[in-house]
Amino acid sequence: MKERIEVMISAEEISQRLEEIARQVEKDFCGEQVELVCVLKGGVVTLVDLAKKLHLPVTLNFMDVSSYGDATESSGRIKILRDLDEDITGKNVLLVEDIIDSGRTLSHLRALMLHRNPKKFKICTLLDKPDRRVTEVPVDYVGFTIPDAFVVGYGLDYAQKYRNLDYVGVVHFEED
């Protein structure tokens, strides 16, 4: 099978929305230092671009969590492949995710992070796909709400491909 990618959200739209989110984050954290926690691998592009737009002190930390593998749907099994390098107790933390689909992964991560006693904890996602929600989770900053389609680009992948696209696109599978 061959994949064809159709643009859903342009690079310009993403940049503008991340600028808006950055201003809200600055306001909500009152200019204090924020630890940006990236959910790898998909969240790295959003984290980097958001960090560049923030006008407050930031530190970066990373987690690698899997629930997809090479599939197009979440398996529902959450595996932490890489945990944080530093303690977040007493810190302002913004968890940055690429997409909320079923909500299982983010719900699990939220509980884990809150258990670690941050000073303030908020969640940011580039994409929200509410039609697929199985577990509700409060999200503070949403870039775009999208329909139930398999998307790639801007950090999101299909079998590790397409992460480098500067836009979000819908994958269409076609016969060769």
C-alpha positions in Angstrom: 0.0 0.0 0.0 1.0 3.5 -0.7 0.3 6.5 1.5 -0.9 9.9 0.3 -0.8 12.9 2.7 -3.4 15.6 2.5 -2.8 18.9 4.4 -5.2 19.4 7.3 -3.4 22.2 9.3 -0.8 24.3 7.6 2.6 25.3 9.1 1.4 28.9 9.3 -1.8 28.0 11.2 0.3 25.9 13.7 2.8 28.7 14.2 0.1 31.2 14.9 -1.7 28.9 17.3 1.5 28.1 19.2 2.1 31.9 19.6 -1.4 32.3 21.1 -0.7 29.3 23.5 2.6 30.8 24.5 1.0 34.0 25.6 -1.5 32.1 27.7 1.2 30.0 29.3 3.1 33.1 30.2 0.0 34.6 31.8 -1.0 31.4 33.6 2.5 30.7 35.1 2.9 34.5 36.0 6.3 34.7 34.3 7.8 32.0 36.5 10.2 29.3 35.3 8.4 26.3 33.7 9.7 22.8 33.1 8.5 21.7 29.7 8.1 17.9 29.7 8.0 16.5 26.3 6.2 13.2 25.5 8.6 11.7 22.9 8.8 11.2 20.1 5.8 13.0 18.7 5.7 16.0 21.1 9.3 17.1 20.4 8.4 19.4 17.4 5.6 21.1 19.3 7.8 21.4 22.5 10.7 23.0 20.6 8.5 25.5 18.7 6.5 26.4 21.8 9.7 26.9 23.8 11.0 29.3 21.2 7.9 31.4 21.5 7.8 31.6 25.4 9.2 34.7 27.0 9.9 33.2 30.4 12.6 30.9 31.8 12.2 27.2 30.7 13.9 24.0 31.3 13.3 20.8 29.2 12.7 17.3 30.2 11.6 14.2 28.3 9.6 11.1 28.6 9.2 8.3 26.1 5.8 6.6 26.3 4.3 4.1 23.9 0.8 2.9 23.2 0.8 2.7 19.4 3.9 0.8 18.2 3.6 0.8 14.4 -0.2 0.6 14.5 -2.7 3.3 13.5 -4.7 2.9 16.8 -3.7 3.0 20.4 -3.3 -0.5 21.9 -4.5 0.8 25.3 -1.3 -0.6 26.9 0.9 2.2 28.2 4.6 1.6 28.5 7.1 4.1 29.9 10.2 3.6 27.8 12.1 6.6 29.3 11.2 8.5 32.5 12.2 12.0 33.6 15.8 12.8 34.3 15.0 15.1 37.2 12.6 15.4 40.0 9.6 17.8 39.4 8.6 18.2 43.0 7.8 21.9 43.6 8.3 22.9 40.0 5.9 24.5 37.5 5.4 21.8 34.9 3.8 21.9 31.4 3.4 18.5 29.8 3.6 18.8 26.0 1.9 16.1 23.9 1.4 15.8 20.2 -2.1 14.4 20.2 -4.9 13.2 22.5 -6.7 10.3 21.0 -8.2 7.8 23.4 -7.0 9.8 26.5 -5.5 6.7 28.1 -1.9 7.7 27.8 -2.4 11.2 28.9 -4.6 10.2 31.8 -1.9 7.8 33.0 0.8 10.5 32.6 -1.3 13.1 34.4 -1.8 10.8 37.4 1.9 10.0 37.5 3.0 13.6 37.3 0.6 14.8 39.9 1.8 12.1 42.2 5.3 13.7 41.9 4.0 16.9 43.5 4.7 19.7 41.1 4.0 23.3 42.2 1.7 23.8 39.2 0.8 21.3 36.5 -0.8 21.9 33.1 -1.1 20.0 29.9 -0.7 21.2 26.3 -1.5 19.2 23.2 -1.1 20.2 19.6 -4.1 18.1 18.5 -7.2 16.8 20.3 -9.3 14.1 18.7 -12.4 13.9 21.0 -14.3 11.4 18.8 -11.9 8.7 19.9 -11.9 9.5 23.6 -12.2 6.6 26.0 -10.8 8.3 29.1 -11.5 11.9 29.8 -8.5 14.1 30.8 -8.5 17.8 31.5 -6.2 19.7 29.0 -5.3 23.3 29.6 -4.1 24.2 26.1 -5.3 22.7 22.9 -3.9 23.7 19.5 -6.5 22.2 17.3 -9.5 19.9 17.7 -9.6 17.5 14.8 -12.0 14.9 13.4 -11.3 11.1 13.6 -8.7 10.8 10.9 -5.2 9.3 11.0 -2.8 12.2 10.9 0.9 12.6 10.5 3.4 15.5 10.4 4.7 18.0 12.9 6.1 15.2 15.0 3.3 12.6 14.4 4.3 9.5 12.5 3.1 6.5 10.7 5.7 3.7 11.3 8.3 6.4 12.1 7.7 8.2 8.8 6.4 11.8 8.2 7.5 13.3 11.5 9.5 16.0 9.7 6.5 17.5 7.8 6.0 21.1 8.8 2.2 20.7 8.7 -0.4 18.2 9.9 -1.8 16.0 7.2 -4.3 13.1 6.9 -3.0 9.8 5.7 -4.9 8.2 2.9 -3.9 4.6 2.1 -4.0 3.7 -1.6 -3.4 0.5 -3.6 -0.1 0.5 -5.6 
